[in-house]
Amino acid sequence: MDGHTTDGDPRPLPAFFTAWRDGWGPQATAWTPVDFLNQASSVPTTIAAGWLFNPATVAYRDGIFLADRFDAASVDAWLARYPQETGRVEAVVN
């Protein structure tokens, strides 16, 4: 196996996935990570990854801030210091 998906995607596949796929034999050579995620045992892991990589956010004063650590007073203080640099404030606050 070449370690690549069959649809021409040049990204190498993760080793844990190719080991899992190889365990299914020759009929699985065209399987992609989507096939792995379609297993019932993968659902909790997929939900956890979605939660981790897509956190809740708050839109405030033209910026996007992580909800779990959002504090309007802190954002206001940083924007008072850097009024034209919302991205810089996002980087500090988040």
C-alpha positions as CSV (number, residue, x, y, z in Angstrom):
1,M,0.0,0.0,0.0
2,D,1.2,3.5,-0.8
3,G,-0.2,5.2,2.3
4,H,-2.3,7.6,0.2
5,T,-6.0,7.8,-0.4
6,T,-7.3,6.4,-3.6
7,D,-9.0,9.6,-4.8
8,G,-5.7,11.3,-5.7
9,D,-5.4,13.1,-2.4
10,P,-1.6,13.4,-1.8
11,R,-1.8,13.5,2.0
12,P,-0.3,10.5,3.7
13,L,-2.8,8.5,5.7
14,P,-2.3,8.2,9.5
15,A,-0.5,5.0,10.6
16,F,-3.2,4.0,13.0
17,F,-5.7,4.1,10.1
18,T,-3.6,2.1,7.6
19,A,-3.0,-0.5,10.4
20,W,-6.7,-0.8,10.9
21,R,-7.4,-0.9,7.2
22,D,-4.8,-3.6,6.6
23,G,-6.5,-5.7,9.2
24,W,-9.5,-6.0,7.0
25,G,-7.6,-7.6,4.1
26,P,-7.4,-6.8,0.4
27,Q,-11.1,-5.8,0.1
28,A,-10.3,-2.7,2.2
29,T,-7.4,-1.2,0.1
30,A,-9.6,1.6,-1.2
31,W,-11.0,2.6,2.2
32,T,-10.4,6.1,3.5
33,P,-10.6,7.7,6.9
34,V,-14.3,8.3,6.3
35,D,-14.8,4.5,6.5
36,F,-13.0,4.4,9.8
37,L,-15.2,7.2,11.2
38,N,-18.4,5.4,10.1
39,Q,-17.8,2.7,12.7
40,A,-20.1,2.8,15.7
41,S,-17.0,2.7,18.0
42,S,-15.6,5.9,16.4
43,V,-18.7,8.0,17.1
44,P,-17.6,9.2,20.6
45,T,-14.1,10.0,19.4
46,T,-15.4,11.9,16.4
47,I,-17.8,13.9,18.6
48,A,-14.9,14.7,21.1
49,A,-12.7,15.8,18.2
50,G,-15.4,18.0,16.8
51,W,-15.9,19.6,20.2
52,L,-12.2,20.1,20.6
53,F,-11.5,21.6,17.1
54,N,-14.7,23.6,16.9
55,P,-15.0,25.4,20.2
56,A,-17.9,27.7,21.2
57,T,-17.1,31.3,20.4
58,V,-18.5,34.8,21.1
59,A,-18.6,37.5,18.5
60,Y,-17.8,40.8,20.3
61,R,-16.6,44.2,19.0
62,D,-15.6,42.8,15.6
63,G,-13.6,39.9,17.1
64,I,-14.2,36.2,17.7
65,F,-13.3,35.0,21.2
66,L,-13.4,31.6,22.9
67,A,-16.6,31.4,25.0
68,D,-15.1,29.4,27.8
69,R,-12.6,32.2,28.6
70,F,-14.5,35.2,27.4
71,D,-14.5,38.3,29.6
72,A,-15.9,41.5,28.0
73,A,-14.0,43.8,30.4
74,S,-10.7,42.2,29.5
75,V,-11.5,42.5,25.8
76,D,-12.5,46.1,26.3
77,A,-9.3,46.9,28.1
78,W,-7.1,45.3,25.4
79,L,-9.1,47.1,22.6
80,A,-8.6,50.4,24.5
81,R,-4.9,49.7,24.3
82,Y,-4.9,48.5,20.7
83,P,-8.0,50.0,19.1
84,Q,-7.2,49.2,15.5
85,E,-5.8,45.7,16.1
86,T,-8.7,43.4,16.8
87,G,-6.6,40.4,15.6
88,R,-3.9,41.2,18.1
89,V,-6.5,41.4,20.9
90,E,-8.0,38.1,19.8
91,A,-4.5,36.4,19.9
92,V,-3.9,37.7,23.5
93,V,-7.4,37.0,24.9
94,N,-7.9,33.7,23.3
